[in-house]
């Protein structure tokens, strides 16, 4: 592993905006260089940018904090993509096999067709998973298999066409940062929190966030259904506010005294000097329970709609900041009649930063590091007039290609940013679609 280069990721959370700078070695294990977190205020609602100026200022401040702690400059960032309109949809593509065998070219053609598919009034953001059938028989590794036709069943992540519009505006409003790419939040969380065995046996993966709760159903290693429920930890906090508390006090009461259910198990000794809340705890937990029941009812319905209700051998796995509510795992297990496991980022994927890997609210932003491919560092390279070759520090990402051209010249500032790739990922037909429909759709307020 080299000491140069890093990737930078930003999670635009409803409660807090989080950032991490990290580096991945040749074995795919991540080392965290630095991290930071800043209160979102009310600038992000249900995973969507609401106040462009405030989000831009917060991201700029967060990036400067990370730069100051490392002495290194960030040239571009990967940004999380979320929102209550995000969900999966099925897309099928079929091809005849005139040669009688599946080749890499055939598989790539199917994948390219899935990437280009644009559903009505929505945007295709990612091809999440695929299942192949050769002559109607399932086949996980189709290349080299003989047959007359192949069918690919894709799970696409789709959402409203304008999801990226405000993100781009906010990131560029206060800084010169480039957006290296977008990472779908729930997919990133699952990538780092779930084990291969849990995905294979089948599980309901629930990411409890502040603004939304996301359910992802996995079976046989494939994402079968994903849906975002527009209620989260902040919904519970606002319900507590109805008991005549400010939002800040309500949040603190929820964290310190709130419970999903009463277990009648208390400490063996309670100090007479311990603080007591200025609220009836029974009333507090009743309010919490009412909102939880609404969220769980939605989860139960969506699991049923997935068609895998009786096939989830690994039960329920929960993560996210709002999953830290006391006894939430016990209550979910009781209501859904399944085993429940609390999950954070798997420690086999990250070799340091235990304070982050042990915190479920960091699962998403750490998971984003797994899909980031480009070096995000911005460096200044000095080039002497008499030199024939430009000296550029090597990237820490093993698969990153070297510069194709090296130019002579005087001192110049070099951004290690693949602008062409960023323009391609954000431009073209998809950007035109966004321009066309961006003003038609807008995320609902809370």
Secondary structure, 3 states (H helix, E strand, C coil): CCCCCCEEEEEECCCEEEEEEEEECCCCCEEEEEEEEEECCCCEECCEECCHHHHHHHHHHHHHHHHHHHCCEECEEEEEECCCCCEEEEEEEEEECCCCECCHHHHHHHHHHHHHCCCCCCEEEEEEEEEEEECCEEECCCCCCECCEEEEEEEEEEECCCCCHHHHHHHHHCCCCEEEEEEEHHHHHHHHHCCHHHHHHCEEEEEECCCCEEEEEEECCEEEEEEEECCCHHHHHHHHHCCCCCHHHHHHHHHHHCECCCCCCCCCCCCCCCCCCCCCHHHHHHHHHHHHHHHHHHHHHHHHHHCCCCCCCCCEEEECHHHHCECHHHHHHHHHCCCEEECCCCCCCECCCHHHHCCHHHHHHHHHHHHCCCCCEEEEECCCCCCCCCCCCCCCCCCCCCCCCCCCCCCEEEECCCHHHHHHHHCHHHHHHHHHHCCCCCCCCC
